[in-house]
Each structure stands twice: as structure tokens, then as C-alpha cells.
Amino acid sequence: MKKMSKNAVIIYQSKSGGIDLKGDFKKETIWATQAQMAAIFDVNPQAVTKHLQSVYQEKELSKKATCSKMEQVRKEGSRTVKRSLEIYNLDVIISIGYRINSLAGTKFRQWATKTIREHITQGYTLNKKRVAQNLDQFLKAVNEVKLLLPGDQSVDMRSVLSLVTTFAKTWLSLEAYDSAKLPKSGLSKEEVIFTAEELTEAIHILRKDLMSKKDATELFANERTHHGLHGIVGNVLQSFGGEDLYPTVEEKAVHLLYFMVKDHPFTDGNKRSGAFAFVWYLQKSGLLNPLHITPETLTALTLLIAESPANEKDRMVGLVLLLLRK
């Protein structure tokens, strides 16, 4: 094992055949000297030199783009000696690994080929060491999200993982959920006016589109009672003493979702219509972030609200408000 003191990069050959790397990744690469590559692949430095010459002579890689200089300071007796060493980036290390003739080189190629195959066939590769370090915490998060979701509904793993990902950086809303520390208000107090007629028209367009795709029937978004949707919009926009009951855009959006899902204003399609109204109002307000509110996340949240008991309303609202604060 060798160290490059300037950038604290450590390179060694692991038993699995993979290369573990630590250090400064500002340039999204790592660097190794000729001697370090010789140690990685268990050959003499002259063998690495021969392959380096071939890599550049055959123009497989550009030396200008893949080779740099590093100053090494060493103590030799009472003297301090400075030497300039050539260092090579990850592209070169991989290229040498596929050319070198040694048992370590063979193991590296086996590992690298397996990794490439995984990436091509599965679309991703896993750093198992890093996954293992965080696996317990990750599985705990997945299980806790599953507990929040209704047990008798079919919720796919993508929806569960989407919720975990969405809340990951505020680790985690689940702790706030358990300790009832979820937010009670939004942040944006900019007044965004909308009417029941506007929302009704938007839902009718949605209905027409779904029916044309045969994703909905004539029953979709038919009001149970006259002006049922008007009543929900009135509740969301109501005020007292000149002050809105739900003063922020986020609170209005969340309560629009909640009331439409829970009050069942339509004979069919209440959850889809509620989710649509939630997204429609956020988009109208300029607060819709599709990176956070993915279809899977919205599906899971809507089902969660639909199956929640009435006494959990504040907690459901707080959970969605937390999402909107990201």
C-alpha cells in the first residue's frame, strides 16, 4: 500500500479484485504513480512503463489529459529532497489493468468485467462496501415508510423508495412524524388567487384526457352533490376577521389535497382528482418541484391520506408540508 502525501490518496488491491480509493475527488478521478500501479497489479515498474508507452503510442488515451505532475518531498539522511513525479489518472489505471499480465491483473479484469456487465444489463452498479455501511439505516427508513402506508393497498416499492429519497435530506421526516414535530404552516405567503370554476375546468380537461386513453369511465369526477367542489375550495380559501384560515400557499395546496381525498366530492376518481388539484395549484403558484414531488411520491402520499383516520389529519398535513419545504 502506498500513500501520496499531498492529496492523501491511498490505493490498494483488495481481495475481491476491486480497487478501493480514498482521497480528493474534486476532479472526479484519482491519481497513481507508476510505482503505485506496479504495486496494485503486482508487477515490476518496468512492465507498467512498457504498457504506458503502448497506451500513448496507440493513442488509446491522451497523455496531456491523463498525466500530471506531483512534487514528492522525501528525507534522505539529513537532506530533504524534492522530486517531480508523473501521476496518472483512473483512465490510465484501468487501461493498464486490462493489459498487464499478472494474477492481480487477471483478478482486476474479472472484477472490472463483472462491474461493466452489471452496469450494462441493470443500468447501475453498486459499491457494496458503501452500501453495507448504510444498509441498516436505509432498511430502517424503508420499513418505517411502509408502516406509514396503508397495509391493504397495493403500493409498489418504487413509491416507498421515492418517499424515502424525498425525505432523506431532512433525516428524516419519520422522526418528526413519530415525535409530532412536523411543521404546521408553510413558508410562501404570496397570494395566489384561484376559483372553483378554474379548478373544475382543469379537472374536466383531465377527465376528458383520461377517458380518451381509456384510463377512466364516465363516472370519473362526477360530483356527488351540486357544487361539492365549490364547498371544498371555499373551505380552503375561507378567512376570519380578514385573515386566511390557511395563510400560505403550501397550506392551501395540502388542504386541497386532503379535503378532496377525504370528503369524496366525486362518485369516482377522488384520489386522482385530489392529487391533480394539489399539483395544479402548486404549479399555478410556481412552487411545483417535480424532483421532490415525483408521481411515486404523490401516489404514496395520496394513499396515506386516504387511509388515515380523521384524528391524524394534522399529522398528514404536516408530513406534506415538510415535503414542500425541501
Long-range contacts (C-beta under 8 A, 24 or more apart in sequence): 1-39, 2-33, 2-35, 2-36, 2-39, 4-31, 4-32, 4-33, 4-36, 4-70, 4-72, 4-87, 5-72, 5-73, 6-70, 6-71, 6-72, 7-31, 7-70, 11-36, 11-39, 11-40, 12-39, 12-40, 13-39, 13-40, 13-41, 13-42, 13-104, 13-107, 13-108, 16-111, 17-107, 17-108, 17-110, 17-111, 18-108, 18-111, 18-115, 19-93, 19-108, 20-129, 29-89, 29-90, 29-91, 30-89, 30-90, 30-93, 31-68, 31-70, 31-87, 31-88, 31-89, 32-87, 32-88, 32-92, 32-93, 33-70, 33-85, 33-86, 33-87, 33-88, 34-86, 34-88, 37-88, 37-92, 37-93, 37-96, 40-93, 40-97, 40-104, 40-108, 41-96, 41-97, 41-100, 41-102, 41-104, 41-105, 41-108, 42-102, 42-103, 42-104, 42-105, 43-100, 43-101, 43-102, 43-104, 43-105, 47-100, 47-101, 47-102, 48-96, 48-100, 51-95, 51-96, 51-99, 51-100, 52-88, 52-92, 52-96, 54-99, 55-92, 55-95, 55-96, 55-99, 60-95, 61-91, 61-92, 61-95, 66-91, 66-92, 67-92, 138-164, 141-168, 141-172, 141-174, 144-172, 144-174, 145-174, 145-300, 148-174, 148-177, 148-304, 149-300, 149-303, 149-304, 149-307, 150-303, 150-304, 150-306, 150-307, 152-307, 153-303, 153-307, 155-299, 155-300, 155-303, 156-296, 158-296, 159-296, 159-297, 159-299, 159-300, 160-300, 161-296, 162-294, 162-296, 162-297, 162-300, 163-296, 163-297, 163-300, 163-301, 166-292, 166-293, 166-294, 166-297, 166-323, 166-326, 167-322, 167-323, 169-326, 170-322, 170-325, 170-326, 173-319, 173-322, 173-323, 176-318, 176-322, 177-315, 177-318, 177-319, 180-315, 182-314, 182-315, 182-318, 182-319, 182-321, 182-322, 183-318, 183-321, 183-322, 183-325, 184-314, 184-317, 184-318, 184-321, 185-247, 185-248, 185-250, 185-251, 185-321, 186-248, 186-249, 186-250, 186-251, 186-254, 186-321, 186-324, 186-325, 187-248, 187-250, 187-325, 188-248, 188-249, 188-250, 188-285, 188-287, 189-247, 189-248, 189-249, 190-249, 190-285, 192-249, 192-252, 192-281, 192-284, 192-285, 194-233, 194-281, 194-284, 195-233, 196-227, 196-229, 196-230, 196-233, 196-234, 199-229, 199-233, 199-277, 199-280, 199-281, 200-229, 202-276, 202-277, 202-280, 203-229, 203-273, 203-276, 203-277, 206-272, 206-273, 206-276, 207-269, 210-272, 216-268, 216-269, 216-272, 217-268, 219-267, 219-268, 219-269, 220-266, 220-268, 220-269, 220-272, 221-266, 221-268, 221-269, 221-273, 222-266, 222-267, 222-268, 223-265, 223-266, 223-267, 224-264, 224-265, 224-266, 224-267, 225-265, 228-263, 228-265, 228-266, 229-260, 229-265, 231-265, 232-256, 232-259, 232-260, 232-263, 232-265, 235-259, 249-281, 249-282, 249-285, 249-287, 250-287, 250-321, 250-324, 250-325, 251-317, 251-321, 252-281, 253-278, 253-281, 253-282, 253-285, 253-287, 253-324, 254-278, 254-317, 254-320, 254-321, 254-324, 255-317, 256-281, 257-301, 257-302, 257-305, 257-320, 258-305, 258-313, 258-316, 258-317, 261-302, 261-305, 261-306, 262-305, 262-306, 262-310, 271-302, 271-303, 271-306, 274-302, 274-305, 275-299, 275-302, 282-324, 287-324, 289-326, 292-323, 292-324, 292-326, 293-323, 297-323
